C-alpha cells in the first residue's frame, strides 16, 4: 500500500483534500477519481507508480509553445480522472480504475522515469494523457527526481486542484498547461460534470504568481456549449487580467466524439473569431489548434510584427529569437529557452 497525502479521518470514513470534490470516502470505496481508496481508515494512492501510457513527444504536442520550444519530453500517464468530459479523447484510461487495465499497465519508479527520459534524449518530463493531479504523490516524487537530474517538468492538467494539492506539487513543476473549458458554470457542468470553474482559475493564478510556473491555457471550443462571443471574451479577459497578456492561449478545434458526437466540428471562422477576441482583450499570443490554418500557430512579435517562430504542426520551421526575445526588435516574448 502507498499511503496517500492530503486527507483526514472522519469517523470510519476519510476526507480527501487533493481536489475540490473533497470526497468523503467509505471504507473499501474510492473517490470520484477511482484511484484513491479508503483502506481500513487510511487513504491509499492506488496508482502510485502505475503507468498506462508513455511516449517521447514534441513539447508542442502538449501543446506548450513558449517553454523550451523545439524540445522533446517524456510523456507519461496513468488511469482515472477528477472530471468526466463528454468529449475526452483518452476516455479509455481517464474513465478507468487501476483494476480495469491491470494487464495493460506497468510499474515504474521515479528513478525509472528519469532514466527513460535521459535514454530518449528528453530534457523534460510531462505528466499527461489522464489527469495527473490525482496521481499527485507519484508526480511529486518523479518531478523532484527530474529536477535533481536537471530535467524540467510539465503538468498537462484540467487544473481541478485544491490549494493544498497545488502546494504539494508547486516547487517541482515548471509548466502548468491547463485546460480552461469555459468561463461559466454552465460550460463546466455541460462539458465535464464539474459545478464551477472557480477552482481551476484560482489554481492557475496561484501556479503563475505564487509558484512562478510558466502557464499556457487551452480551450477546446465546442459548438453550442462554450463558443459564444461572451464566453470566449470572458476566458480571454481572465487570462489577460490574472495571468498576464503574454500568456499563450490555444483555442482548439472540437471534433464530434462520445457524448457530443451529434455536434458539428468547430467552424474555422469561430476559432479565428476567438483569436480576434483574444487580441481585443489584450492577449498577445492566441494560437489555433487541431486545424490547418496558415500562420495560426506562429509566434508573432506584438511590437514589430516579425514572425519569431514559424510552426508547421509540431515542427518549428523558422525561429528568430534570442534569449526569449524577438530577434528583430528585442521585445521580450515570455519564451523560456
Phi, psi and omega in degrees: 000134171255112183290129179286169173248168175065065176201166175211156177278140170228091187068232178271358179254166176236145179253117177274137180238026180283315180238167186294350173296329181044056185300136171260111196249126177285158179303130180087355182252166176245167175278189181307323185288340180074007184235005177233115192239140172281110179246091178064035179092006176238133179277123183254134174270096190293333187257015178303118179081358181271118185244128178260333187214139176209138180199158172261115187240154165298141180298332179296341181286344187294323349272136171231119186253335188244023173229116180048052183302142179087358180268172177245148180232142172284119184252131180216151179214172181236232178224162176092165179197157177268354176236170174228076184288132184287354181234024185295126179283340181248037187297334181299329177259326184290332180262012181253158168254171183300333180286337184287328186241029187302329181275351184245014177243162175229171178245132178231149172263164175305322178295324177298319181297313179298315181299320179293319178299315180294320180298323181271005178069030181263122178281359181216164178234133178242133176261116196202194179074298167252189183279113183287342179304318184285357178254024199305315184297318179290319177301313180302314183291321177293318181294320177297314178296324178296315178299320179297332179268003179084017179262148175269168187225147182227133168258120172258101200224156170280353173076008184273089187212149176279167174301319179298318179295315180297320182289337173295327184261338198313310187287350185252358182249130182264327184231129176250094179264103193247138171278127170246105190278350179171180177250353186246158174297324179302314181298317182290320178295320183288315187278323190221011174062034177244138190288336187201146174278355187306314179297328179294315179297315182297318181293319180297317179296320179291322177301317182287309192267325180274317184260353177068026178286152168283128184242132169231145187243138175239133171235115173278115189273111186255120181304137179074356182247304183227026188256007179285156178301323181295316180294313181295322178295321180294320177296312183298317181292325176296316179300312182298317185283319189262332182250337179112146186292342178272002178292123177294136174239117179262114175258119191244152183280130174277142171238143184305133184196148173046237185294343182246028181294343181277350181273160175275158172300155178297126175298141180299327179298330178291319178295319178295324177293322176299319178296319178297316179298317178303317179296318179298323181279359173105003179281136183267339185225098176242121184250146177260127183241160180063025181206143175272101180224111187308124179083354185292341180245011180278145171270113183250129180297125181288348180269310186247351178082005178290148176276099183288321175223125176253125184242149170231100187064234181268006185254134174274119182269321178218149180213127180226069178230152176224113180060033180083005180250160176294126181291337183282317185235350178088002181293129178292130186255000182077018179268131175264117182254000000 
